[in-house]
Amino acid sequence: MLRNGYIREEIVENVGEFSVKGGFISVHIPFTGVVEIDLFGDSVENIYIKSKLATRKKIKTVDIFPLYDFPVKGDSITLQFEKTGDTEISDYLKNIKRYYIDIYAAKDGEIYFFSTGSSDIVGSTKNREDLKEIKLPLRQPLVLKDENLFFTPSKEETFQIDFEPLEEGDYVIHEDYGIGIYRGIETRNIKGKNYDFMILEYAGGEKIYLSYLHFDRIFRYRASGTVELDTIGGTSWRNLKKKVKSSLKKVAKQLLKLYAERKNAKRKPYIVDDELIKKFESSFPYVETPDQMKAIIDIKNDMTSDTPMERIICGDVGFGKTEVALRAVFIAVYNGKQVAVLTPTTVLSFQHYRNFKERLEPFGIRVENLSRLKTKREIEDILEKLKKDRLM
């Protein structure tokens, strides 16, 4: 699993993590969820899949998909795509050398499609003029330059949206009336026709009956502690909305000022390509995904500019954002800067500390972890080192 990109942890929390405790393996597989494997020696005795409610269901088999693209040769493409339909994608390929396949689990557990950008023979869909178009059950369009082919998905992507239905007693917010309590649906007969109304209760036991035509004005309200209901016809909700609008205008003005200052700010461009930087990049033990490479190239372009970088990298858990951040950190430190990495939780802080320490310290970069788990003396020591440029 380590070769396929999985990270060993004490407790499995995120996609791409696994733990080993005696003869028991727990692994979080993309598109599948948390799977628990019970071993007896080298034999698998039981396999369980966990639900979001922590219940377990016994299953017979499970596919553990790699977390990154991996190379396949032409003679194995037919096997990879043998269940895509009557036609094989390899039937259309003449100049087969080596491609990268991106793992993707569909509803039926089957496969898979070529990764745009994994190879220099995989082209952009923008450059598809004079190419033969073929429809295949792929997840996204694909251009193979050497083959002069443009593959298009034969089916449109569908999206599944999970939502939690309202239950009686749940707190809700109505755009006009504020915070109330959902008291269910009541059907009323009006002039011989039945109509559904949502019942909302407010302060003092007052109720409103909301037509189904206006259900889109209702939002679930989540809060801890005591919730104070608004009063129908009262001023508290209107005043709160005015206050929020005023605050938003204030924030907007601050953002305009900030971005005007950022636009005028200048700095010395960073060096992003050097022997030491290339050596660090080659120390990454896995094959970069196309999305990782695109993000890294974009970041390098930002850092060679004379204006401060401003970029957000978004991606699912386990798809390589940390490595992208490591590349940017190394370049910044190489150019004489200190770098701080902020995390939302103490656990994630420690995980990143271990990963950054393992990757960066062989190159002479000192890494420390600053969190609430440190003693006051340790925190003061780390901050003192930071001031004296003994941490990078």
LOTOR-332796 format. One record per residue (C-alpha): x negated, y negated, z; residue number from 1; residue in three letters. Coordinates in nm, 3 decimals. Each point is the difference from the previous one (the first is absolute). Last residue first. Example, Ala and Ser with C-alpha at 12.3 -4.5 7.8 and 13.67 -1.06 7.14 Angstrom:
BEGIN
[pt [-1.367,0.106,0.714],2,"SER"] [pt [0.137,0.344,0.066],1,"ALA"] 
end
This chain:
BEGIN
[pt [-1.341,-2.785,0.808],392,"MET"] [pt [-0.090,0.008,0.369],391,"LEU"] [pt [-0.323,-0.145,0.141],390,"ARG"] [pt [0.097,-0.342,-0.135],389,"ASP"] [pt [-0.060,-0.161,0.343],388,"LYS"] [pt [0.367,-0.093,0.038],387,"LYS"] [pt [0.110,0.354,-0.087],386,"LEU"] [pt [-0.242,0.150,0.251],385,"LYS"] [pt [0.151,-0.224,0.268],384,"GLU"] [pt [0.352,0.107,-0.105],383,"LEU"] [pt [-0.100,0.368,0.032],382,"ILE"] [pt [-0.153,-0.054,0.346],381,"ASP"] [pt [0.304,-0.194,0.123],380,"GLU"] [pt [0.230,0.279,-0.120],379,"ILE"] [pt [-0.215,0.266,0.167],378,"GLU"] [pt [0.002,-0.193,0.329],377,"ARG"] [pt [0.378,-0.040,-0.008],376,"LYS"] [pt [0.040,0.373,-0.061],375,"THR"] [pt [0.100,0.128,-0.343],374,"LYS"] [pt [0.330,0.180,-0.051],373,"LEU"] [pt [0.169,-0.332,-0.080],372,"ARG"] [pt [-0.188,-0.009,-0.329],371,"SER"] [pt [-0.329,-0.110,-0.159],370,"LEU"] [pt [-0.177,0.274,-0.199],369,"ASN"] [pt [-0.357,-0.061,-0.110],368,"GLU"] [pt [-0.189,0.048,-0.330],367,"VAL"] [pt [-0.368,-0.062,-0.074],366,"ARG"] [pt [-0.105,0.002,-0.367],365,"ILE"] [pt [-0.335,0.167,-0.069],364,"GLY"] [pt [0.109,0.193,-0.310],363,"PHE"] [pt [0.052,0.327,0.191],362,"PRO"] [pt [0.221,-0.213,0.231],361,"GLU"] [pt [0.258,-0.079,-0.269],360,"LEU"] [pt [0.178,0.325,-0.091],359,"ARG"] [pt [0.014,0.177,0.339],358,"GLU"] [pt [0.057,-0.324,0.191],357,"LYS"] [pt [0.280,-0.105,-0.235],356,"PHE"] [pt [0.177,0.336,0.039],355,"ASN"] [pt [-0.041,0.012,0.379],354,"ARG"] [pt [0.113,-0.361,0.043],353,"TYR"] [pt [0.292,0.057,-0.237],352,"HIS"] [pt [0.129,0.281,0.221],351,"GLN"] [pt [-0.057,-0.207,0.315],350,"PHE"] [pt [0.196,-0.294,-0.137],349,"SER"] [pt [0.274,0.232,-0.124],348,"LEU"] [pt [0.044,0.129,0.355],347,"VAL"] [pt [0.001,-0.353,0.145],346,"THR"] [pt [0.277,-0.109,-0.236],345,"THR"] [pt [0.068,-0.276,-0.255],344,"PRO"] [pt [-0.357,-0.014,-0.137],343,"THR"] [pt [-0.230,-0.298,-0.067],342,"LEU"] [pt [-0.336,0.044,-0.173],341,"VAL"] [pt [-0.256,-0.273,0.074],340,"ALA"] [pt [-0.293,-0.061,-0.237],339,"VAL"] [pt [-0.328,-0.189,0.045],338,"GLN"] [pt [-0.158,-0.155,-0.307],337,"LYS"] [pt [-0.353,0.014,-0.145],336,"GLY"] [pt [0.076,0.093,-0.360],335,"ASN"] [pt [-0.057,0.370,0.070],334,"TYR"] [pt [0.254,-0.037,0.282],333,"VAL"] [pt [0.264,-0.124,-0.245],332,"ALA"] [pt [-0.083,0.273,-0.255],331,"ILE"] [pt [0.023,0.271,0.269],330,"PHE"] [pt [0.333,-0.131,0.126],329,"VAL"] [pt [0.150,-0.009,-0.351],328,"ALA"] [pt [-0.104,0.362,-0.066],327,"ARG"] [pt [0.130,0.106,0.341],326,"LEU"] [pt [0.339,-0.161,-0.071],325,"ALA"] [pt [0.037,0.206,-0.319],324,"VAL"] [pt [-0.099,0.310,0.198],323,"GLU"] [pt [0.268,-0.076,0.257],322,"THR"] [pt [0.270,-0.043,-0.268],321,"LYS"] [pt [-0.054,0.356,-0.128],320,"GLY"] [pt [0.338,0.166,-0.056],319,"PHE"] [pt [0.053,0.153,0.344],318,"GLY"] [pt [0.289,-0.222,0.106],317,"VAL"] [pt [0.173,-0.168,-0.293],316,"ASP"] [pt [-0.148,-0.301,-0.173],315,"GLY"] [pt [-0.022,-0.378,0.007],314,"CYS"] [pt [-0.317,-0.207,-0.039],313,"ILE"] [pt [0.065,-0.368,0.073],312,"ILE"] [pt [-0.234,-0.261,-0.148],311,"ARG"] [pt [-0.127,-0.345,0.086],310,"GLU"] [pt [-0.367,-0.055,-0.072],309,"MET"] [pt [-0.156,-0.338,0.075],308,"PRO"] [pt [-0.108,-0.201,-0.309],307,"THR"] [pt [-0.337,0.015,-0.176],306,"ASP"] [pt [0.090,0.327,-0.174],305,"SER"] [pt [-0.223,0.309,0.017],304,"THR"] [pt [0.205,0.121,0.297],303,"MET"] [pt [0.327,-0.008,-0.193],302,"ASP"] [pt [-0.146,0.198,-0.291],301,"ASN"] [pt [-0.134,0.254,0.250],300,"LYS"] [pt [0.345,0.027,0.156],299,"ILE"] [pt [0.162,0.063,-0.340],298,"ASP"] [pt [-0.257,0.270,-0.082],297,"ILE"] [pt [0.060,0.171,0.336],296,"ILE"] [pt [0.380,-0.014,-0.046],295,"ALA"] [pt [-0.024,0.148,-0.352],294,"LYS"] [pt [-0.235,0.272,0.121],293,"MET"] [pt [0.234,0.095,0.285],292,"GLN"] [pt [0.299,0.012,-0.233],291,"ASP"] [pt [-0.188,0.227,-0.242],290,"PRO"] [pt [-0.090,0.236,0.287],289,"THR"] [pt [-0.358,0.010,0.123],288,"GLU"] [pt [-0.159,0.346,0.000],287,"VAL"] [pt [-0.107,0.102,0.348],286,"TYR"] [pt [-0.311,-0.003,0.221],285,"PRO"] [pt [-0.051,-0.381,-0.002],284,"PHE"] [pt [-0.380,-0.028,0.021],283,"SER"] [pt [-0.005,-0.120,-0.363],282,"SER"] [pt [0.156,-0.331,0.107],281,"GLU"] [pt [-0.272,-0.054,0.262],280,"PHE"] [pt [-0.272,0.067,-0.256],279,"LYS"] [pt [0.168,-0.241,-0.244],278,"LYS"] [pt [-0.001,-0.270,0.268],277,"ILE"] [pt [-0.369,0.069,0.072],276,"LEU"] [pt [-0.090,-0.018,-0.370],275,"GLU"] [pt [0.194,-0.324,-0.050],274,"ASP"] [pt [0.338,-0.096,-0.140],273,"ASP"] [pt [0.227,-0.224,0.211],272,"VAL"] [pt [-0.214,-0.309,0.066],271,"ILE"] [pt [0.238,-0.250,0.156],270,"TYR"] [pt [0.096,-0.340,-0.142],269,"PRO"] [pt [-0.096,-0.299,0.223],268,"LYS"] [pt [0.305,-0.170,0.142],267,"ARG"] [pt [0.261,-0.255,-0.103],266,"LYS"] [pt [0.323,-0.122,0.160],265,"ALA"] [pt [0.225,-0.215,-0.221],264,"ASN"] [pt [0.254,0.276,-0.062],263,"LYS"] [pt [-0.015,0.101,0.365],262,"ARG"] [pt [0.088,-0.353,0.112],261,"GLU"] [pt [0.304,-0.014,-0.232],260,"ALA"] [pt [0.093,0.349,0.116],259,"TYR"] [pt [-0.001,-0.109,0.365],258,"LEU"] [pt [0.202,-0.317,-0.064],257,"LYS"] [pt [0.265,0.190,-0.195],256,"LEU"] [pt [0.004,0.269,0.268],255,"LEU"] [pt [0.051,-0.258,0.276],254,"GLN"] [pt [0.287,-0.157,-0.194],253,"LYS"] [pt [0.162,0.343,-0.047],252,"ALA"] [pt [-0.042,0.075,0.372],251,"VAL"] [pt [0.182,-0.322,0.090],250,"LYS"] [pt [0.278,0.075,-0.247],249,"LYS"] [pt [0.035,0.348,0.148],248,"LEU"] [pt [0.019,-0.146,0.352],247,"SER"] [pt [0.281,-0.235,-0.104],246,"SER"] [pt [0.190,0.286,-0.160],245,"LYS"] [pt [-0.045,0.208,0.316],244,"VAL"] [pt [0.125,-0.285,0.222],243,"LYS"] [pt [0.304,-0.056,-0.223],242,"LYS"] [pt [0.078,0.373,0.014],241,"LYS"] [pt [-0.031,-0.002,0.380],240,"LEU"] [pt [0.229,-0.303,0.025],239,"ASN"] [pt [0.265,0.173,-0.211],238,"ARG"] [pt [-0.025,0.313,0.215],237,"TRP"] [pt [0.026,-0.191,0.330],236,"SER"] [pt [0.283,-0.233,-0.115],235,"THR"] [pt [0.304,0.210,0.081],234,"GLY"] [pt [0.288,0.080,-0.237],233,"GLY"] [pt [-0.028,0.369,0.079],232,"ILE"] [pt [-0.234,0.033,0.297],231,"THR"] [pt [-0.334,0.173,-0.043],230,"ASP"] [pt [-0.091,0.315,0.191],229,"LEU"] [pt [-0.300,0.003,0.233],228,"GLU"] [pt [-0.218,0.312,-0.029],227,"VAL"] [pt [-0.178,0.130,0.310],226,"THR"] [pt [-0.325,0.186,-0.055],225,"GLY"] [pt [-0.146,0.114,-0.330],224,"SER"] [pt [0.121,-0.126,-0.336],223,"ALA"] [pt [0.125,0.137,-0.330],222,"ARG"] [pt [0.282,-0.170,-0.189],221,"TYR"] [pt [0.143,0.175,-0.307],220,"ARG"] [pt [0.109,-0.238,-0.271],219,"PHE"] [pt [0.348,-0.103,-0.118],218,"ILE"] [pt [0.067,-0.251,-0.280],217,"ARG"] [pt [0.006,0.282,-0.260],216,"ASP"] [pt [0.315,0.137,0.167],215,"PHE"] [pt [0.187,-0.301,-0.143],214,"HIS"] [pt [0.223,0.172,-0.257],213,"LEU"] [pt [0.068,0.275,0.254],212,"TYR"] [pt [0.206,-0.258,0.190],211,"SER"] [pt [-0.118,-0.096,0.349],210,"LEU"] [pt [0.245,0.018,0.288],209,"TYR"] [pt [-0.114,-0.233,0.277],208,"ILE"] [pt [0.011,0.068,0.370],207,"LYS"] [pt [-0.011,-0.204,0.320],206,"GLU"] [pt [-0.100,0.202,0.307],205,"GLY"] [pt [-0.129,-0.313,0.179],204,"GLY"] [pt [-0.318,0.002,-0.208],203,"ALA"] [pt [0.030,0.173,-0.339],202,"TYR"] [pt [0.148,0.325,-0.135],201,"GLU"] [pt [-0.024,0.096,-0.367],200,"LEU"] [pt [0.257,0.226,-0.171],199,"ILE"] [pt [-0.075,0.094,-0.359],198,"MET"] [pt [0.310,0.000,-0.219],197,"PHE"] [pt [0.109,0.256,-0.258],196,"ASP"] [pt [0.300,-0.074,-0.222],195,"TYR"] [pt [0.310,0.207,-0.076],194,"ASN"] [pt [0.257,-0.136,-0.243],193,"LYS"] [pt [0.377,-0.040,0.045],192,"GLY"] [pt [-0.005,-0.372,0.069],191,"LYS"] [pt [-0.288,0.036,0.245],190,"ILE"] [pt [-0.055,0.336,0.164],189,"ASN"] [pt [-0.290,-0.001,0.242],188,"ARG"] [pt [-0.295,0.238,0.033],187,"THR"] [pt [-0.230,-0.057,0.297],186,"GLU"] [pt [-0.376,0.045,-0.001],185,"ILE"] [pt [-0.212,0.010,0.316],184,"GLY"] [pt [-0.069,-0.220,0.300],183,"ARG"] [pt [-0.326,-0.167,-0.108],182,"TYR"] [pt [-0.116,-0.237,0.272],181,"ILE"] [pt [-0.081,-0.369,-0.061],180,"GLY"] [pt [-0.291,-0.233,-0.067],179,"ILE"] [pt [0.063,-0.297,-0.232],178,"GLY"] [pt [0.328,-0.130,-0.142],177,"TYR"] [pt [-0.091,-0.120,-0.351],176,"ASP"] [pt [-0.273,0.239,-0.118],175,"GLU"] [pt [0.140,0.284,0.210],174,"HIS"] [pt [-0.258,0.173,0.217],173,"ILE"] [pt [0.051,0.351,0.137],172,"VAL"] [pt [-0.035,0.184,0.330],171,"TYR"] [pt [0.095,0.367,-0.004],170,"ASP"] [pt [0.292,0.107,0.220],169,"GLY"] [pt [0.171,0.209,-0.265],168,"GLU"] [pt [-0.261,0.144,-0.233],167,"GLU"] [pt [-0.157,-0.162,-0.302],166,"LEU"] [pt [-0.156,0.234,-0.254],165,"PRO"] [pt [-0.379,0.049,-0.011],164,"GLU"] [pt [-0.139,-0.038,-0.348],163,"PHE"] [pt [-0.225,0.208,-0.219],162,"ASP"] [pt [-0.037,-0.131,-0.352],161,"ILE"] [pt [-0.092,0.246,-0.272],160,"GLN"] [pt [-0.140,-0.152,-0.316],159,"PHE"] [pt [0.036,0.143,-0.346],158,"THR"] [pt [-0.260,-0.031,-0.271],157,"GLU"] [pt [0.133,0.014,-0.353],156,"GLU"] [pt [-0.050,0.323,-0.188],155,"LYS"] [pt [-0.195,0.074,-0.318],154,"SER"] [pt [-0.302,-0.191,0.126],153,"PRO"] [pt [-0.208,-0.141,-0.289],152,"THR"] [pt [-0.318,0.150,-0.147],151,"PHE"] [pt [-0.193,-0.217,-0.248],150,"PHE"] [pt [-0.241,0.196,-0.218],149,"LEU"] [pt [-0.299,-0.100,-0.212],148,"ASN"] [pt [-0.181,0.309,0.139],147,"GLU"] [pt [-0.324,-0.179,0.086],146,"ASP"] [pt [0.195,-0.296,0.141],145,"LYS"] [pt [0.225,0.197,0.233],144,"LEU"] [pt [0.279,-0.234,0.115],143,"VAL"] [pt [0.228,0.099,0.289],142,"LEU"] [pt [0.338,-0.119,0.124],141,"PRO"] [pt [0.104,0.090,0.359],140,"GLN"] [pt [0.150,0.293,0.192],139,"ARG"] [pt [-0.028,0.241,-0.291],138,"LEU"] [pt [0.273,0.223,-0.143],137,"PRO"] [pt [-0.116,-0.039,-0.362],136,"LEU"] [pt [0.102,-0.231,-0.284],135,"LYS"] [pt [-0.252,-0.043,-0.282],134,"ILE"] [pt [-0.096,-0.323,-0.178],133,"GLU"] [pt [-0.264,0.014,-0.275],132,"LYS"] [pt [-0.229,-0.300,0.028],131,"LEU"] [pt [-0.013,-0.283,-0.254],130,"ASP"] [pt [0.039,-0.260,0.277],129,"GLU"] [pt [-0.041,0.134,0.352],128,"ARG"] [pt [-0.235,-0.255,0.150],127,"ASN"] [pt [0.219,-0.130,0.282],126,"LYS"] [pt [0.029,0.355,0.135],125,"THR"] [pt [-0.365,-0.029,0.097],124,"SER"] [pt [-0.236,0.278,-0.098],123,"GLY"] [pt [-0.118,0.329,0.144],122,"VAL"] [pt [-0.317,0.092,-0.189],121,"ILE"] [pt [-0.207,-0.203,0.248],120,"ASP"] [pt [0.120,0.232,0.275],119,"SER"] [pt [0.211,-0.028,0.314],118,"SER"] [pt [0.155,-0.323,-0.131],117,"GLY"] [pt [0.351,0.134,-0.044],116,"THR"] [pt [0.020,0.322,0.197],115,"SER"] [pt [0.127,0.301,-0.192],114,"PHE"] [pt [0.317,0.159,0.134],113,"PHE"] [pt [0.131,0.259,0.240],112,"TYR"] [pt [0.169,0.253,0.124],111,"ILE"] [pt [0.257,0.219,0.164],110,"GLU"] [pt [0.152,0.003,0.347],109,"GLY"] [pt [0.353,-0.003,-0.138],108,"ASP"] [pt [0.057,-0.350,0.133],107,"LYS"] [pt [-0.321,-0.124,-0.161],106,"ALA"] [pt [-0.342,0.027,0.161],105,"ALA"] [pt [-0.266,-0.218,-0.159],104,"TYR"] [pt [-0.370,0.069,-0.026],103,"ILE"] [pt [-0.191,-0.219,-0.244],102,"ASP"] [pt [-0.193,0.194,-0.261],101,"ILE"] [pt [-0.333,-0.126,-0.125],100,"TYR"] [pt [-0.106,0.086,-0.351],99,"TYR"] [pt [-0.289,0.187,-0.156],98,"ARG"] [pt [-0.083,0.087,-0.358],97,"LYS"] [pt [0.308,0.066,-0.214],96,"ILE"] [pt [-0.019,-0.148,-0.346],95,"ASN"] [pt [0.312,0.163,-0.145],94,"LYS"] [pt [0.273,-0.062,0.257],93,"LEU"] [pt [0.367,0.030,-0.100],92,"TYR"] [pt [0.047,0.365,0.099],91,"ASP"] [pt [-0.180,-0.081,0.327],90,"SER"] [pt [0.313,-0.185,0.113],89,"ILE"] [pt [0.183,0.330,-0.013],88,"GLU"] [pt [0.344,0.029,-0.158],87,"THR"] [pt [0.291,0.205,0.132],86,"ASP"] [pt [0.011,-0.189,0.330],85,"GLY"] [pt [-0.228,-0.151,0.262],84,"THR"] [pt [-0.066,0.337,0.159],83,"LYS"] [pt [-0.320,0.096,-0.186],82,"GLU"] [pt [-0.156,-0.339,0.068],81,"PHE"] [pt [-0.286,0.094,0.231],80,"GLN"] [pt [-0.045,0.333,-0.174],79,"LEU"] [pt [-0.020,-0.165,-0.341],78,"THR"] [pt [-0.248,-0.255,0.133],77,"ILE"] [pt [-0.237,0.276,0.113],76,"SER"] [pt [-0.179,0.043,-0.334],75,"ASP"] [pt [-0.051,-0.374,-0.028],74,"GLY"] [pt [-0.208,-0.037,0.311],73,"LYS"] [pt [0.129,-0.137,0.325],72,"VAL"] [pt [-0.134,-0.288,0.207],71,"PRO"] [pt [0.149,-0.106,0.336],70,"PHE"] [pt [0.205,-0.303,0.094],69,"ASP"] [pt [0.038,-0.073,0.370],68,"TYR"] [pt [0.201,0.116,0.302],67,"LEU"] [pt [-0.010,0.367,-0.094],66,"PRO"] [pt [0.332,0.189,0.026],65,"PHE"] [pt [0.060,0.266,0.263],64,"ILE"] [pt [0.270,0.221,-0.154],63,"ASP"] [pt [0.216,0.188,0.252],62,"VAL"] [pt [0.129,0.355,0.026],61,"THR"] [pt [0.252,0.206,0.199],60,"LYS"] [pt [0.177,-0.270,0.204],59,"ILE"] [pt [0.110,-0.015,0.365],58,"LYS"] [pt [0.182,-0.316,0.102],57,"LYS"] [pt [-0.110,-0.214,0.293],56,"ARG"] [pt [0.173,-0.283,0.184],55,"THR"] [pt [-0.203,-0.315,0.071],54,"ALA"] [pt [0.292,-0.232,-0.090],53,"LEU"] [pt [-0.185,-0.113,-0.313],52,"LYS"] [pt [-0.006,0.365,-0.105],51,"SER"] [pt [-0.291,0.238,0.045],50,"LYS"] [pt [-0.094,0.269,-0.251],49,"ILE"] [pt [-0.105,0.339,0.136],48,"TYR"] [pt [-0.232,0.268,-0.135],47,"ILE"] [pt [-0.052,0.333,0.179],46,"ASN"] [pt [-0.256,0.282,0.013],45,"GLU"] [pt [-0.268,-0.128,-0.232],44,"VAL"] [pt [-0.299,0.235,0.004],43,"SER"] [pt [-0.362,-0.097,0.065],42,"ASP"] [pt [0.020,0.081,0.371],41,"GLY"] [pt [0.366,-0.025,0.089],40,"PHE"] [pt [0.103,-0.339,-0.129],39,"LEU"] [pt [0.307,-0.218,0.064],38,"ASP"] [pt [0.035,-0.281,-0.255],37,"ILE"] [pt [0.192,-0.317,0.087],36,"GLU"] [pt [0.117,-0.230,-0.280],35,"VAL"] [pt [0.065,-0.371,0.042],34,"VAL"] [pt [0.161,-0.158,-0.305],33,"GLY"] [pt [0.048,0.120,-0.357],32,"THR"] [pt [-0.047,-0.295,-0.241],31,"PHE"] [pt [-0.361,-0.038,0.119],30,"PRO"] [pt [-0.110,0.272,0.249],29,"ILE"] [pt [-0.040,-0.073,0.373],28,"HIS"] [pt [-0.196,0.297,0.142],27,"VAL"] [pt [0.023,0.203,0.324],26,"SER"] [pt [-0.223,0.306,0.037],25,"ILE"] [pt [0.032,0.253,0.284],24,"PHE"] [pt [-0.248,0.279,0.063],23,"GLY"] [pt [-0.192,-0.201,0.257],22,"GLY"] [pt [0.110,-0.360,-0.034],21,"LYS"] [pt [-0.075,-0.140,-0.345],20,"VAL"] [pt [0.135,-0.341,-0.101],19,"SER"] [pt [0.088,-0.152,-0.335],18,"PHE"] [pt [0.038,-0.350,-0.145],17,"GLU"] [pt [0.091,-0.097,-0.357],16,"GLY"] [pt [0.333,-0.164,0.080],15,"VAL"] [pt [-0.007,-0.151,0.347],14,"ASN"] [pt [0.053,0.111,0.361],13,"GLU"] [pt [-0.180,0.331,0.048],12,"VAL"] [pt [-0.162,0.008,0.345],11,"ILE"] [pt [-0.365,0.089,0.064],10,"GLU"] [pt [-0.097,-0.111,-0.350],9,"GLU"] [pt [-0.159,0.161,-0.307],8,"ARG"] [pt [0.027,-0.208,-0.316],7,"ILE"] [pt [0.128,0.149,-0.327],6,"TYR"] [pt [-0.168,-0.093,-0.331],5,"GLY"] [pt [0.006,0.330,-0.187],4,"ASN"] [pt [-0.352,0.093,0.108],3,"ARG"] [pt [0.107,-0.042,0.365],2,"LEU"] [pt [0.294,0.231,-0.063],1,"MET"] 
end
